[in-house]
């Protein structure tokens, strides 16, 4: 595979606005699949919520797209980020698909089930590593662009929201301090804490396959869905919900008082209002931070989780990066 880097003038602007903050690079345990061939985009177009044809369009094609693969009932199966590796429309389309590593085999079977006679090859990429690049709090020089880009395959803004920084795909074993001078390798748990603080779901714990609904999971807020593209699996329920304009529950960041009970909060635990009314369900978290599916009507009320007879209080908040009228 030809390794290259995309020039990223936006990284200079992003770093310039955060002077004194050294970027932290977090190694992600997500898997990468290569989807390559003349019909790669058309093939993925019928399986994903976003308009994948953008990745092979002439002109200013985006380097990355966020999307969900849904089941026929319109519920999330896989959350994915797609990366465009081909340089121009003259080249054979080559798309990298990022997914939760625990569902790598499952998503390969899903793709091959619908591949039929498409001119597409689907291949895992164990020789590549995936990193999240997020500004840190420690002083440092974050104003430089990559100076050793031969080790980087792709450096692009996270397509979900600006607060999630950048995605970096590099050769396995690449020296991150050479690719992004002044950067530090961070603990991946700090990356997940950042996600939870911002209310950004990722992976099967936050988005249980066959359970999570895309619009309740804020897919539209994270640029992950096209309401004008053609048909795709699971479109009917999603389109109907969108056009009705009524979404009563959403994934929201939650915070518990520290310290939490030793056994923590179980995934799927029911969240209650102070009066005992069901308010939602806890999805996943780390430390005192987490993400939960909550009824918007109860977001500003005192909330709690019943853990073996002990009521543990928690609070929910609306992320600042959401559209202003999102929680109304």
Beta strands, then each sheet from edge to edge (+ up, - down):
strand 1: 23-27
strand 2: 31-36
strand 3: 64-70
strand 4: 76-84
strand 5: 94-99
strand 6: 121-124
strand 7: 128-135
strand 8: 152-157
strand 9: 166-171
strand 10: 184-186
strand 11: 249-256
strand 12: 270-273
strand 13: 278-286
strand 14: 289-295
strand 15: 303-307
strand 16: 310-317
sheet 1: 8+ 9- 7+ 1- 10-
sheet 2: 3+ 4- 5+ 2- 6+
sheet 3: 11+ 14- 13+ 12- 15+ 16- 11+
end
